[in-house]
Amino acid sequence: MTAPTPPEPGKVDPGDLALRARPRRIVRFRRGLLIGVAAVGAAAILGVTIFALRGATPGSAGKQEELYSTERKPVADGLAALPGDYSRVKPDTPVLGPPLPGDLGRPMLEHQQRLGLAPEGNGDRAAEAERQRRASQAVQARESGIFFRVGQVTSGAARTDIGTSPDVQAEPQPGKEGGGSLALDPDRDQNNQQRKLDFVTRKDGGGTENPHALQRPRSPYTILAGTIIAAALLPALNSDLPGFVTAQVTENVYDTATGRFLLIPQGSRLIGRYDSVVAFGQSRALLVWQRIILPDASSLQIDNLPATDAAGQAGLEDEVEYHTGRLLAGVGMATLLGVGTQISSGSNESDLVRALRESTQQNTDRAGQRIVEKNLNIQPTITVRAGWPLRVIVHKDLVLSPYRGG
């Protein structure tokens, strides 16, 4: 048995079928309303334009209030300190003094500056010379010594008295006249030759004729000038600091006339001092002897007998330290400082950074130059070892007594 089949639906009218939704209704404005709104807007714009372009009425011109003061203008703080007009500006041109004569102007001006005088424009040369003379006397009075000696003292005696003091004699005396002295400029005398000449000998100035006559030795026990005494240095010598030095006579010294009398026996001591001022390039130490002590405790004071080496050359030469390593280290440090400041420079740096860099570079270069100058000013160190052989040249007659032994 089979189930019953449902009945088939009937046909639908094609007019009742809808393929799409019904469109929305179109909203339409009235033409009259649009024209009215446009007319009102145009009238409003026209009224505003006419009101804006209308000039001020005569009645309302005096009643208007100024909202911004055009009379008062703000002034910057930097401009407030400036003068109001050019009549108040002071010229920067310095006031010049009176005209000076040609090439002599600069020396005259420097002389006035050394005396502390201001140039005057009165044109009176006599008054100017008198003014400079008084200023020069005032400067000499301020710089002169406060001690003086009563009585007449010859220049040779004064020099001899000064030479007895080791501290004073070691100081250079430029411009002094004497047989063994030269008037050298201390600023141009790089090797301090004037100091060395004054250190060794001081002679009296004389005339054109020799005032001395032939002399006989006062005693047969005399060691005449020109005798050479052999000795050996006892302590080591270092020229960094001034000091005294001793030596021991290594050979007997007899009288010059006969050679029979023993005057200075072997083993006698020599007491002296050395010059600690070493010039650039100097390699020899300058020594002078001032006293001889014999083995029997008797002594004789001598006048700065110079010391020579075994060959007769003045001074002693052993070891010299020029401090080259310290100088090279200073130069290297100055070079590194200069290179470091140059490397740190850039092309796109600001003004502040550039100013800081340039200031640092200048200060660094200046510091490097000072380091090199300090190292250049270090004098060489001369060292003479103990036991170094030397010779003593007698330049003045020595009167002694025969040595009997003690």
C-alpha positions in Angstrom: 0.0 0.0 0.0 1.3 3.4 -1.0 1.0 6.8 0.9 -1.3 9.4 -0.7 0.4 12.2 -2.6 -0.3 15.9 -1.7 -2.1 18.0 -4.2 0.0 20.3 -6.4 -0.2 24.0 -5.7 -2.0 26.2 -8.2 -0.3 28.7 -10.5 0.4 32.2 -9.3 -0.5 35.3 -11.2 2.7 36.9 -12.6 1.4 40.3 -11.8 1.5 39.5 -8.1 5.3 38.7 -8.1 7.7 41.6 -7.0 11.3 41.4 -8.2 12.7 44.4 -6.1 11.7 46.7 -3.2 9.7 49.8 -3.8 12.0 53.0 -4.1 11.8 55.8 -1.5 9.7 58.8 -2.2 11.6 61.8 -3.6 11.6 65.0 -1.3 11.1 68.1 -3.3 11.5 71.8 -2.2 9.4 74.5 -3.3 11.0 76.9 -5.8 9.5 80.0 -4.1 10.9 79.0 -0.7 14.5 78.7 -2.1 14.3 82.0 -3.9 13.2 83.7 -0.7 16.0 82.3 1.4 18.6 83.3 -1.2 17.2 86.8 -1.3 17.4 87.2 2.5 21.0 86.0 2.6 22.1 88.3 -0.3 20.4 91.3 1.5 22.3 90.4 4.8 25.7 90.2 3.1 25.1 93.5 1.2 24.1 95.3 4.5 27.2 94.1 6.3 29.4 95.2 3.4 27.9 98.6 3.3 28.3 99.0 7.1 31.9 98.0 6.9 32.8 100.4 4.1 31.0 103.4 5.6 33.4 106.1 7.0 33.4 107.5 10.5 30.8 110.2 11.1 31.9 113.6 12.3 30.0 113.3 15.6 31.5 110.0 16.6 35.2 110.8 15.7 35.9 112.6 19.0 34.2 110.0 21.1 36.4 107.1 19.9 38.8 105.8 22.5 42.3 104.6 21.5 42.7 101.0 22.6 46.5 100.8 21.9 48.9 103.5 22.9 51.1 104.4 19.9 52.9 107.1 21.9 54.7 104.8 24.3 57.0 102.3 22.6 59.0 99.6 24.6 62.8 99.9 24.5 65.2 97.0 24.9 67.4 96.8 28.0 70.5 96.9 25.9 69.5 100.0 24.0 68.4 101.9 27.2 72.1 102.4 28.2 73.1 103.9 24.8 73.3 107.7 24.3 70.3 109.4 22.8 72.1 111.1 20.0 75.6 111.2 18.4 76.6 114.3 20.3 76.9 112.2 23.4 79.1 109.5 21.9 82.7 109.7 23.1 85.3 108.9 20.4 87.4 105.8 20.8 90.5 107.4 19.3 93.2 107.6 21.9 94.6 111.0 22.7 98.1 111.1 21.3 101.0 112.9 22.9 103.3 115.4 21.5 105.1 114.5 18.2 108.5 112.8 18.7 111.6 113.4 16.5 111.9 110.7 13.8 113.7 107.5 14.6 114.6 108.7 18.2 110.9 108.7 19.2 110.7 105.1 20.2 113.8 105.1 22.4 112.7 108.3 24.0 109.3 106.9 24.7 110.7 103.7 26.1 113.1 105.7 28.4 110.1 107.7 29.7 108.2 104.5 30.4 111.1 103.0 32.3 111.2 106.1 34.5 107.4 106.0 35.0 106.9 109.4 33.3 103.9 110.5 31.3 104.6 112.3 28.1 104.0 116.1 28.2 103.2 118.3 25.2 104.7 121.6 26.4 107.5 121.4 23.8 110.2 122.6 26.2 113.1 120.2 25.8 115.1 121.7 28.7 112.2 121.2 31.1 111.7 117.7 29.8 115.4 116.8 30.3 115.3 118.2 33.9 112.1 116.2 34.6 113.8 112.9 33.3 116.9 113.6 35.3 115.0 114.0 38.5 113.0 110.8 37.8 116.2 108.9 37.1 117.7 110.1 40.4 114.5 109.0 42.2 114.8 105.5 40.6 118.4 105.2 41.5 117.7 106.2 45.1 115.0 103.6 45.4 117.2 100.8 44.0 120.4 101.7 45.8 121.7 99.8 48.8 121.0 101.0 52.3 124.5 100.3 53.6 127.5 102.6 53.0 131.2 102.6 54.0 132.7 105.7 55.8 136.0 106.8 54.3 137.7 106.6 50.9 138.0 103.1 49.5 139.6 102.4 46.2 137.7 100.4 43.6 140.3 97.6 43.8 139.9 97.3 47.6 136.2 97.3 47.3 136.3 94.5 44.7 138.7 92.5 47.0 136.4 92.9 49.9 133.5 91.7 47.9 135.5 88.8 46.6 136.2 87.4 50.1 132.5 86.5 50.5 131.7 83.2 48.7 128.1 84.1 48.2 128.7 87.6 46.9 131.6 86.5 44.7 129.6 83.8 43.0 127.1 86.5 41.8 127.9 87.9 38.3 129.1 91.5 38.2 128.6 92.7 34.6 130.2 95.9 33.4 133.0 95.9 36.0 136.4 97.0 34.8 139.4 94.9 35.5 142.2 93.0 33.8 140.4 89.7 33.8 136.9 90.9 33.4 134.8 91.7 30.3 131.8 94.0 30.2 129.3 91.5 28.8 125.5 91.9 28.6 124.0 89.4 31.0 120.9 89.0 28.7 123.1 88.0 25.7 125.9 86.2 27.6 124.3 82.8 27.2 127.4 80.9 28.5 127.8 83.1 31.6 131.4 83.9 30.6 131.3 87.1 32.6 130.4 85.2 35.8 133.3 82.8 35.2 135.8 85.5 34.7 134.7 87.3 37.9 134.7 83.9 39.7 138.3 83.1 38.9 140.2 86.4 39.2 139.8 90.1 40.0 142.6 92.5 39.1 143.0 96.2 39.8 142.9 98.6 37.0 146.1 100.5 36.3 147.6 103.1 34.0 149.7 102.7 30.8 152.9 101.9 32.7 153.6 99.0 34.9 154.1 100.4 38.4 155.8 97.3 39.8 159.5 96.8 40.1 161.6 93.7 40.1 161.3 91.9 43.4 163.4 89.3 45.2 161.7 86.5 47.1 161.2 87.5 50.7 162.0 84.0 51.9 163.8 81.0 50.4 160.8 79.0 51.4 158.6 80.3 48.6 156.4 78.6 46.0 156.3 81.0 43.1 153.4 81.5 40.7 153.2 78.9 38.0 153.9 76.0 40.2 151.6 73.0 39.6 150.4 71.0 42.6 149.1 67.5 41.9 146.0 66.4 43.9 143.0 64.0 43.8 139.4 64.8 44.5 138.2 63.3 47.8 134.4 63.5 47.7 132.3 63.3 44.5 131.1 66.5 43.0 127.5 67.3 41.7 126.8 70.7 40.3 123.0 70.8 41.0 123.6 72.6 44.3 126.5 74.9 45.4 128.9 73.5 48.0 132.4 73.0 49.1 134.9 70.4 47.9 138.1 68.9 49.2 141.1 67.3 47.6 144.3 65.6 48.8 147.8 66.5 47.6 149.3 63.4 45.9 152.9 64.6 45.4 155.4 66.5 47.6 155.8 70.2 46.7 159.3 71.8 47.2 160.4 75.4 47.1 160.8 76.9 43.6 164.3 78.4 44.0 166.3 75.3 45.1 163.9 72.4 45.2 165.4 71.2 48.5 162.9 72.3 51.1 159.7 70.4 51.5 156.9 73.0 51.9 153.7 71.1 51.1 154.0 67.4 51.9 152.0 64.6 50.3 148.6 64.1 52.1 147.9 67.8 52.6 144.3 68.8 52.2 142.9 71.4 49.8 139.6 73.2 50.7 137.7 75.0 48.0 134.3 75.4 46.3 132.8 74.9 42.9 130.5 76.9 40.7 127.0 75.4 40.6 125.8 77.6 37.7 126.2 75.6 34.5 125.6 77.2 31.2 124.0 75.4 28.2 126.5 73.1 26.5 129.0 73.4 29.4 130.7 70.1 30.2 133.4 71.1 32.7 133.0 72.0 36.4 134.8 75.2 37.7 136.6 74.8 41.0 138.8 77.1 43.0 140.8 76.4 46.2 140.9 78.7 49.1 142.9 76.9 51.9 145.6 74.4 52.4 145.8 72.3 55.6 149.1 70.5 56.2 149.3 67.2 58.1 150.7 69.0 61.2 147.4 71.0 61.4 149.0 74.2 60.2 147.1 75.9 57.4 147.5 78.6 54.8 144.7 80.7 53.2 145.1 81.0 49.4 143.3 83.3 47.0 141.1 81.1 44.7 143.7 78.9 43.1 142.0 77.4 39.9 141.8 73.7 39.5 142.6 72.0 36.2 142.7 68.5 34.9 145.8 66.4 34.3 146.2 68.0 30.9 146.1 71.5 32.3 142.7 72.4 31.0 140.6 74.6 33.2 137.9 72.8 35.2 137.2 69.1 35.6 135.2 67.0 33.1 133.8 63.6 33.9 130.1 62.9 33.4 127.4 65.4 32.1 123.7 64.9 32.3 121.8 67.1 29.9 118.3 65.9 31.0 117.4 65.0 27.4 114.8 62.5 28.5 112.9 65.0 30.5 113.0 67.5 27.6 111.7 64.9 25.1 109.0 63.9 27.6 107.9 67.6 27.8 107.9 68.0 24.0 105.9 64.7 23.6 103.4 65.9 26.2 103.0 69.3 24.5 102.5 67.5 21.1 99.9 65.1 22.5 97.9 68.0 24.0 98.0 70.0 20.8 97.0 67.0 18.7 94.1 66.2 21.1 92.6 69.6 20.7 92.9 69.6 16.9 91.2 66.1 16.6 88.2 67.2 18.7 87.3 69.9 16.1 84.2 69.4 13.9 82.7 71.2 10.9 79.1 71.4 12.2 79.7 72.5 15.8 77.8 75.4 17.4 79.4 78.7 18.4 79.5 77.8 22.1 81.3 74.5 21.4 83.7 76.3 19.0 84.5 78.9 21.6 85.1 76.3 24.3 87.3 74.3 21.9 89.4 77.3 20.9 89.8 78.4 24.5 90.9 74.9 25.5 93.2 74.7 22.6 94.9 78.0 23.4 95.3 77.1 27.1 96.6 73.7 26.2 99.2 75.1 23.7 100.3 77.6 26.3 100.7 74.9 29.0 102.7 72.8 26.5 105.0 75.7 25.7 105.5 76.4 29.4 106.4 72.8 30.0 109.0 72.8 27.2 110.4 76.2 28.4 110.8 74.8 31.9 112.6 71.7 30.6 114.8 73.9 28.4 115.8 76.0 31.4 117.0 73.0 33.4 120.8 73.4 33.5 123.0 70.4 32.8 124.3 68.4 35.7 128.1 67.8 35.9 129.2 64.9 38.1 132.9 64.3 39.0 133.6 61.0 40.7 135.7 60.7 43.9 139.4 60.2 43.4 139.5 62.1 40.1 143.0 63.4 39.4 143.4 67.2 39.2 146.1 69.9 39.2 146.2 73.2 41.1 147.9 76.2 39.4 149.6 78.7 41.8 149.0 82.2 40.4 150.4 84.1 43.5 153.6 83.4 45.4 153.1 81.3 48.5 155.5 81.9 51.5 155.6 78.9 53.8 158.0 77.3 56.2 159.9 74.0 55.8 157.8 71.1 56.9 159.4 69.2 59.8 156.7 66.5 60.1 154.2 66.2 63.0 
